[in-house]
């Protein structure tokens, strides 16, 4: 089995990073909110994003086999 090309792996990692950061960039560039409201949305997005992952790790699967 061949090892993956490091350039391809780096490109895939960059795509994943951009997808993960897209909401943060959209909120920060948006003109719908400003100041502390914008900061609150960014903080909420960061906490909810990681919070959902933590809940998934703790609770999934919900039903026993």
Residue pairs with C-beta under 8 A, 6 or more apart in sequence:
23 45
23 49
24 42
24 45
24 46
27 33
27 38
27 41
27 42
27 45
28 38
28 42
30 38
33 41
